[in-house]
Amino acid sequence: MAAPVVGFAQSEVEFLPHSLHADSLKADLTVLTSREMAGRGTGQSGYQQAANFVAARLQAWGLQPFENMPLVEDGNPFGLSVPYHASQLKGASFRVGKRKFKFATDFFVSGSLANGIIDFDEMVVVGYGKSVEKGEGMFDAAAVKGKWVLAAPATLNAQAELEETFWREQYRQLVNAGASGIVLMHPAYKKESPALLERMLEERISLQKTETEKANAVGSVPVVVLSPKAYKRLLRLLKVKQRAMLNRPADFASGKEVRRKAMRLQVDLVERDFEAPNVAAFVRGTDESNEWILLSAHLDHLGEHHGKVFQGADDNGSGSVALMSVARQLAEWRDMGLQPRRNIALVWFSGEENGLLGSRYFSQNMPMAADLVATNINVDMIGRFDDKHDTTSRYLYLIGADRISQELHDVGEAVNARCCNLELDYTYNDPKDPNRYYFRSDHYNFAKLGIPSVFYFSGVHADYHKETDTIEKINFRRMAYITEYLLYTTWELANRNNRPKPNK
């Protein structure tokens, strides 16, 4: 049985009024989804506006900043600097001999791209790289390492049809074999290239690499992806017979086939470095062990693109304002003399939509030792109902609680029975879940460190990642009871005698 919770059953703040919660949640979310915030895109001005808003509230409530961590340029003590790099593809050209291939119509570029010109005068011609019978890689690393490679057009399935997605597997195999550049064909180019090009022409954001990381970078090289028509044209230019490539994959994969011709790939990128802070604060605990409970949500969303503002009311305005309500309540309890035993940190991450970047950086640069973090609770999209539940259901998906610590799962169940009576749904906690949500939100960067972590989630809906994810569709009553559950689970974990034990 869990230890008694300080202030849980014995104090006047045992349960918070739902109407108070709903009103404050709505007020904060109204600000985060306003035109000034412009969808809170990492690297866009709206995100900095949102970060400043959250920081101002934390300062007003008297929470403490992590002063020993790097600050953003404006000196805000609640903003923890995260260094980003952005690149945007503006166009490309590909020439073989005197023949020019047209960007978008004939090809697109992907992989690891650098601004400028790459000249090369030979290309190793290889097969499709996979045995139809055995399903095994066939590229000869000795032949392709350090070379530009022309691959056969994917592989055949059991019906002797070209596999549309196999070009990605070809790319992976050739990168692993050490190729310095790759030319291949996308069998469904006409159908899929418009959507692929639209994504590629958007600004792409990553964490800035250290000099060591730049020197040791592996796993990605430039790739030219051709349409079937352009690919056949290239084969004729290089005097390569496609049928022979398919019929003799082992000979081609050995790298014996080499074609020499002046070739040039030119890439036009616009690049910039910038800062987009995580926002963080904490409530000091009384315990000399200096352990921490870490609460998190991502503050960013998709921002503004092509005149459309992606408000991200549910994703993840809902989780962000839930954390704000918890911060406010912890401050009120502190003012009443209720202090937790463990420290409670609250962090709003940038860069989640770009690949969990802000949380990755924080996990690698935490102000506390990783072994002092007892638990991470991450909240992402809790303001809507999915199509698996009706609007009367008090459900909440819990993902990951038992992956590292069964005890964390048990604490969540016990708190729910005592305070909230939610329907805790573990559908997406199944390791075989095809959605793989366990790997897709910020808690995962802490789970990778062995920290018991759980992800609170309400599921996806028709407006997910669309400009229609707007505030009028949010159910604030739903958000209120989930926020209450977050509050009391946090308080339990911060005050019980023992931290959740890892599974043996």
GIHU-V248536 format. One record per backbone hydrogen bond with DSSP energy under -0.5 kcal/mol. NH is the residue of the N-H (numbers start at 1). CO is the residue of the C=O. E is the energy in kcal/mol with one decimal. If there is no record, write none. Layout:
# GIHU-V248536
[[NH | CO | E] [NH | CO | E]]
This chain:
# GIHU-V248536
[[6 | 4 | -0.5] [8 | 5 | -1.8] [9 | 5 | -0.8] [14 | 11 | -1.0] [21 | 17 | -1.8] [22 | 18 | -3.0] [23 | 19 | -2.3] [24 | 20 | -2.1] [25 | 21 | -2.6] [26 | 22 | -2.3] [27 | 23 | -2.3] [28 | 24 | -2.3] [29 | 25 | -2.5] [30 | 26 | -2.2] [31 | 27 | -1.2] [32 | 28 | -2.2] [33 | 29 | -1.9] [34 | 31 | -1.6] [37 | 34 | -0.8] [38 | 34 | -1.0] [40 | 37 | -2.8] [41 | 38 | -0.5] [42 | 301 | -0.7] [44 | 41 | -2.7] [47 | 41 | -0.7] [47 | 44 | -1.0] [48 | 44 | -1.1] [49 | 45 | -2.0] [50 | 46 | -2.1] [51 | 47 | -2.7] [52 | 48 | -2.5] [53 | 49 | -2.0] [54 | 50 | -2.4] [55 | 51 | -2.4] [56 | 52 | -2.4] [57 | 53 | -1.7] [58 | 54 | -2.3] [59 | 55 | -2.5] [60 | 56 | -2.2] [61 | 57 | -2.1] [62 | 58 | -0.5] [62 | 59 | -0.9] [63 | 58 | -2.2] [64 | 282 | -2.2] [67 | 65 | -1.4] [69 | 66 | -1.6] [72 | 76 | -0.6] [72 | 79 | -0.9] [75 | 72 | -2.1] [79 | 76 | -1.6] [80 | 78 | -0.6] [80 | 278 | -3.5] [81 | 70 | -1.6] [81 | 79 | -0.6] [84 | 82 | -0.6] [84 | 274 | -3.1] [85 | 206 | -3.3] [86 | 272 | -3.2] [87 | 204 | -2.2] [88 | 270 | -2.2] [89 | 200 | -0.8] [90 | 268 | -3.3] [91 | 268 | -1.0] [93 | 266 | -2.3] [94 | 101 | -1.0] [95 | 264 | -2.6] [96 | 99 | -2.7] [97 | 262 | -3.5] [99 | 96 | -2.2] [101 | 94 | -3.0] [104 | 107 | -3.2] [105 | 103 | -1.7] [106 | 102 | -3.2] [107 | 102 | -1.2] [108 | 225 | -1.8] [110 | 223 | -2.0] [112 | 221 | -0.7] [113 | 111 | -0.8] [116 | 267 | -2.5] [118 | 265 | -2.9] [120 | 263 | -2.2] [123 | 259 | -2.6] [124 | 148 | -2.6] [125 | 123 | -0.5] [125 | 257 | -2.7] [126 | 124 | -0.6] [126 | 150 | -3.0] [127 | 249 | -0.6] [131 | 136 | -1.8] [135 | 131 | -3.1] [138 | 129 | -1.4] [140 | 253 | -1.6] [141 | 139 | -0.8] [143 | 140 | -1.0] [144 | 140 | -1.6] [145 | 141 | -2.0] [146 | 178 | -3.0] [147 | 144 | -2.3] [149 | 181 | -2.1] [150 | 124 | -2.9] [151 | 149 | -0.6] [151 | 183 | -2.4] [152 | 127 | -1.3] [154 | 152 | -2.0] [157 | 161 | -2.3] [160 | 157 | -2.2] [163 | 155 | -2.2] [164 | 162 | -0.5] [166 | 163 | -0.7] [168 | 165 | -1.3] [169 | 165 | -0.6] [170 | 166 | -2.4] [171 | 167 | -2.1] [172 | 168 | -2.1] [173 | 169 | -2.5] [174 | 170 | -2.6] [175 | 171 | -2.5] [176 | 172 | -2.3] [177 | 173 | -1.5] [178 | 174 | -0.6] [178 | 175 | -1.4] [179 | 174 | -2.3] [180 | 147 | -1.9] [181 | 147 | -1.2] [182 | 222 | -1.7] [183 | 149 | -2.9] [184 | 224 | -2.3] [186 | 226 | -2.3] [187 | 185 | -0.7] [189 | 186 | -1.7] [192 | 188 | -2.7] [193 | 189 | -2.9] [196 | 192 | -2.1] [197 | 193 | -3.2] [198 | 194 | -2.0] [199 | 195 | -1.9] [200 | 196 | -2.3] [201 | 197 | -2.1] [202 | 199 | -1.0] [204 | 87 | -3.4] [206 | 85 | -2.7] [208 | 83 | -2.2] [214 | 210 | -2.4] [215 | 211 | -2.0] [216 | 212 | -1.9] [217 | 214 | -0.7] [222 | 180 | -0.6] [223 | 110 | -1.8] [224 | 182 | -2.9] [225 | 108 | -2.9] [225 | 223 | -0.6] [226 | 184 | -3.0] [226 | 224 | -0.7] [227 | 106 | -2.6] [231 | 227 | -2.7] [232 | 228 | -2.1] [233 | 229 | -1.7] [234 | 230 | -2.3] [235 | 231 | -2.4] [236 | 232 | -2.0] [237 | 233 | -2.0] [238 | 234 | -2.2] [239 | 235 | -0.6] [239 | 236 | -0.7] [240 | 235 | -2.6] [242 | 240 | -0.6] [245 | 241 | -1.6] [246 | 242 | -1.8] [247 | 243 | -2.4] [248 | 244 | -2.5] [249 | 246 | -0.6] [252 | 248 | -2.0] [253 | 249 | -2.8] [254 | 250 | -1.1] [255 | 252 | -1.9] [256 | 251 | -0.9] [258 | 256 | -0.8] [259 | 123 | -2.6] [261 | 121 | -1.1] [261 | 259 | -0.5] [263 | 120 | -2.4] [264 | 95 | -2.4] [265 | 118 | -2.5] [266 | 93 | -2.7] [267 | 116 | -2.8] [268 | 91 | -2.6] [269 | 267 | -0.7] [270 | 88 | -2.2] [271 | 269 | -0.5] [272 | 86 | -2.3] [274 | 84 | -2.0] [276 | 82 | -1.6] [278 | 80 | -2.4] [279 | 348 | -2.7] [280 | 78 | -2.6] [281 | 346 | -1.9] [282 | 64 | -2.1] [283 | 344 | -2.5] [284 | 282 | -0.5] [286 | 340 | -1.8] [287 | 341 | -3.3] [290 | 287 | -1.4] [292 | 372 | -2.8] [293 | 343 | -2.5] [294 | 292 | -0.5] [294 | 375 | -2.9] [295 | 293 | -0.6] [295 | 345 | -3.1] [296 | 377 | -2.4] [297 | 347 | -1.6] [299 | 349 | -2.6] [300 | 349 | -1.2] [301 | 40 | -1.8] [303 | 39 | -1.7] [303 | 310 | -0.7] [305 | 308 | -2.5] [308 | 305 | -2.6] [310 | 303 | -2.7] [310 | 308 | -0.6] [311 | 309 | -1.0] [313 | 469 | -2.1] [316 | 314 | -0.7] [317 | 312 | -2.1] [318 | 313 | -0.8] [319 | 314 | -0.6] [320 | 316 | -2.3] [321 | 317 | -2.3] [322 | 318 | -1.6] [323 | 319 | -2.0] [324 | 320 | -1.6] [325 | 321 | -2.1] [326 | 322 | -2.0] [327 | 323 | -2.5] [328 | 324 | -2.4] [329 | 325 | -2.4] [330 | 326 | -2.7] [331 | 327 | -2.0] [332 | 328 | -2.0] [333 | 329 | -2.7] [334 | 330 | -2.4] [335 | 331 | -2.1] [336 | 332 | -1.1] [337 | 334 | -1.6] [338 | 333 | -3.0] [339 | 337 | -0.8] [341 | 494 | -0.5] [342 | 494 | -2.3] [343 | 291 | -2.3] [344 | 283 | -2.2] [345 | 293 | -2.8] [345 | 343 | -0.5] [346 | 281 | -2.9] [347 | 295 | -2.3] [348 | 279 | -3.3] [349 | 297 | -2.3] [349 | 347 | -0.6] [354 | 351 | -0.5] [355 | 352 | -1.9] [356 | 352 | -2.1] [357 | 351 | -2.2] [358 | 350 | -1.2] [360 | 356 | -1.6] [361 | 357 | -2.6] [362 | 358 | -2.3] [363 | 359 | -2.7] [364 | 360 | -1.4] [365 | 361 | -0.8] [365 | 362 | -0.9] [372 | 369 | -2.0] [373 | 370 | -1.4] [374 | 292 | -2.8] [374 | 372 | -0.8] [375 | 292 | -0.9] [376 | 452 | -2.2] [377 | 294 | -2.4] [378 | 376 | -0.5] [378 | 454 | -2.8] [379 | 296 | -2.5] [380 | 456 | -2.2] [381 | 314 | -0.6] [389 | 386 | -1.3] [393 | 390 | -1.8] [395 | 393 | -0.6] [396 | 423 | -2.1] [397 | 457 | -2.6] [398 | 425 | -2.0] [399 | 455 | -1.9] [403 | 400 | -1.4] [404 | 400 | -0.7] [405 | 401 | -0.9] [407 | 501 | -0.6] [408 | 405 | -0.6] [409 | 405 | -1.2] [410 | 406 | -2.2] [411 | 407 | -2.3] [412 | 408 | -2.0] [413 | 409 | -1.9] [414 | 410 | -2.5] [415 | 411 | -2.7] [416 | 412 | -1.8] [417 | 413 | -1.9] [418 | 414 | -1.3] [419 | 415 | -2.0] [420 | 416 | -1.3] [421 | 416 | -2.7] [423 | 394 | -3.3] [424 | 422 | -1.1] [425 | 396 | -2.7] [425 | 423 | -0.7] [426 | 424 | -0.5] [429 | 426 | -1.5] [430 | 427 | -1.0] [433 | 430 | -2.6] [436 | 433 | -1.1] [439 | 436 | -1.5] [440 | 437 | -1.7] [444 | 441 | -1.9] [445 | 442 | -1.2] [446 | 442 | -0.5] [446 | 443 | -1.3] [447 | 443 | -2.4] [448 | 444 | -2.2] [449 | 446 | -1.0] [450 | 447 | -2.0] [451 | 446 | -2.0] [454 | 376 | -2.1] [455 | 399 | -2.1] [456 | 378 | -3.2] [456 | 454 | -0.5] [457 | 397 | -1.8] [458 | 381 | -2.3] [464 | 461 | -1.8] [466 | 463 | -2.0] [469 | 466 | -1.7] [470 | 468 | -1.9] [473 | 470 | -1.5] [474 | 471 | -1.9] [475 | 383 | -2.6] [476 | 474 | -0.9] [479 | 475 | -2.0] [480 | 476 | -2.2] [481 | 477 | -1.8] [482 | 478 | -1.8] [483 | 479 | -2.5] [484 | 480 | -2.1] [485 | 481 | -1.6] [486 | 482 | -2.4] [487 | 483 | -2.6] [488 | 484 | -2.5] [489 | 485 | -2.2] [490 | 486 | -2.3] [491 | 487 | -2.3] [492 | 488 | -2.2] [493 | 489 | -2.5] [494 | 490 | -2.2] [495 | 491 | -0.8] [495 | 492 | -0.9] [496 | 492 | -1.9] [503 | 404 | -3.3]]
